[in-house]
Amino acid sequence: MAPRILAKDKLQHFVAGAVIAAVLYPLMNHFALLVVLVVGFLKEYVVDVVFPWGTPDFWDAIATVLGGLAVGLAVVLSGHL
């Protein structure tokens, strides 16, 4: 059962990164990816360490960034930039 929960958590992080990038891309272009990177790592290493809201996990931050990169790649490949 643990791998299924683990996969769901990573998917949630991936989707969060994709949503952040999709919202910010029209406003910031490629700087949206920097925001996703910062938000992903700040969530894991500030929020989860300072507050007991979760467990800091490097791979959660990576999943968040990959979600942002997926949106960035889709934008670039679509030619809308």
PyMOL commands that set and color helices and strands:
alter all, ss='L'
color gray80, all
select helices_A, chain A and resi 2-28+31-50+58-78
alter helices_A, ss='H'
color red, helices_A
deselect
rebuild
show_as cartoon
